[in-house]
Amino acid sequence: MKTLKRILIVIAILIALPLLIALFIKKDYSVERQITINKPSYEVFDYVKSLRNQDSFSKWGNMDPDMKQTYTGKDGTVGFISAWESEDKNVGKGEQEIVSIDEGKRIEYKLRFIEPFESTSYAYMTTDEISKNETLVKWGFDGRMNYPMNLMLLFMNFEEMIGDDLQHGLENLKAILEE
């Protein structure tokens, strides 16, 4: 009987300890990358504000050539939604909506992931004129993992995972616009 009691205590501690640790772990994460593009800022912004154009430079848009995509609304305006569905678990199912535009400067998106897991995140792109023919483009991603799922933040490096994909997309964007 004492052995069973000890086993149950150990099991309870093994379950409770991670839940206790998760109480003290941050829930929010942010990742941002930037690149300089040798084009005027208005040209760059006009290109990036179109969600359909993201398919040509985003790493995620190119992961599954058989991905089903649907669009709702007028592209490049608040309320436009780009939805995707893929059999590839790395792509999954979800949608991205333009939620705010500061014309010529910033566009904000709400990302709703449905599969393989449900979550909501926010992304943005900004364009800042460096000179007449140089634009600094920043692409950022903000997310939140609620308790107790925030425990995964100890084991997942979002800065590296998402950051590498953002940088890859920005490099593609630069190549397309400077072509």
N, C-alpha and C positions, 0 to 999 in steps of 0.2 A: 504494500500500500504506500509506503514512503517513497519507493522508486517511482510509482505512477504520479504521485504528488509532485515530486521533483521534475519529472518530465513535463507535466502540465505547467509548472512555473516557468521552466525554460522556454516552452512554446509561447506562453503569454508574454514573456520578456521579448522574445524574438519578433513578435507581432507588434507589441507596444513601442519598442525602441524606434523603429523607422517612422512610425506615426508621430512620435514625440519630436524626433529630429525634424520632420517636415514642418512642424509648427514654426521653426526658426529659420527656415530657408526662404529666400526671396521667391516671389511668385512671378515677377515681371522680368522680361529680358528684352534687350534692344540690340540690333545689329545695323551698322551702316557702312557703306563703301562709297568711294567717289572716284571720279576720273575726269580728266580735262579733255574736251572735244574741240577740235579746231573748226568750229562753225559758230555763227552768231547765235546768241541765246534764244532768239525768237524762233529760229529754224529748229533748234534742238527741242524746245518746249512743244512746238506744234507737232513734232513727231512723237514724243513720249506721251503726250496726253491721250493719244489714241491707244486704247487697250488692244485693239487688233494688231497694232504694230509690235506690241510686246511679244507676240508669237514669233516674230522674226529674230528677236535678240535675247529673249529670256531662255535660260537653260531649261526651265520647267516646261515651257511651251514646246520644246523640241524633244522631250524625253520619250514621247509616244506618238509616232506619225499616224497611228490609227485612232487617236483620241477623238472623241465626239465633242464638238464645241457648238454652243448656241449663244446667240447675242440678243439682248433685249434693250431697246431704247436707241438713242442717237449717240454714237461713239464720240468720245471727247467732251461729253457733257455730264453734269452731275446726274446720277441715277442710272447711267448706262451699266449693264451687267454682262459680263463675259463668264459663261459657265462651261465647265469641262467634266467629262466622264471618261474614265479609262479603266481597262482591265488590269493595267500595270499598277501594282500596289504602291509603287513609289510616286505615282501621279494621282491615283484615286479619283475622287469626285468632289467637286466644290464649285464655288463661284466667287468672282471678284467684282465689286461694285465701286464706281467712282462716287465718293461721298463729299468731296470738296475740291474746288479749283480756285487758286489764286493766279489768275491768268498771267502767263509769262514767267511764273516763279515756282509754284508748288501745286502738285496734284496729290490727293490722298485717296487711298483705297481701303475698303473693308473686305477682308478675305474670310469667307465662310467655308471651312473644310467640313465635308460630310463623311467621306470614307478615305482612308481606312479608320480614321478617328474623327470625332466631332470637336471642332474648336473654332474660335474666331480670333483673327489677328488683324493688325493694321499695317499698311505699308504706305510709303510715300516716295515721290521723286521730286527733287528740286533742281532748278537751273539758275545759276548765278553767273552773270556776265563778268568775265575776267578782263577782257578787252573786246574790241569790235568783232574779232573773229575767234574768240576763245570763250568756252563756256565750261564752268565747273558743274558737273552733274553728280548729285548725291542720290543714292537709292537706299532706303532704310526699311526696316521691318521691326515692328513692336508686337510682342505677344505676352500672354499670361497663361500660366499653368496653375490652376487652383489646387488647394489642399485636397487630398494628399498627393496628387499627381506631380506637384512641384518637387517632390523628392527626386524625380527623374532629372532635374536640372543639375544634380550632383554628378550625374553620369553622362550627360549629353552636353557637348560643347557647341551651343547654337552659334556662337561667334564664328567658329570654324565652319560648321555645317552650312549654315545659311549664308555666311559671309563669302565663302568661296563661290557659291552659286550666284550671289549678287555681283561679285567681281567679274565672273565669267560673262554674265549678261551685259555688264557695262562695257567690257572689252568688245563684245559683239556689236553693241550699240555704236561704239566709236568707229569700228571698222565699217559699218553700214553707212553712217552719216559722213564719214570722211572719204568715202569711195569716190 
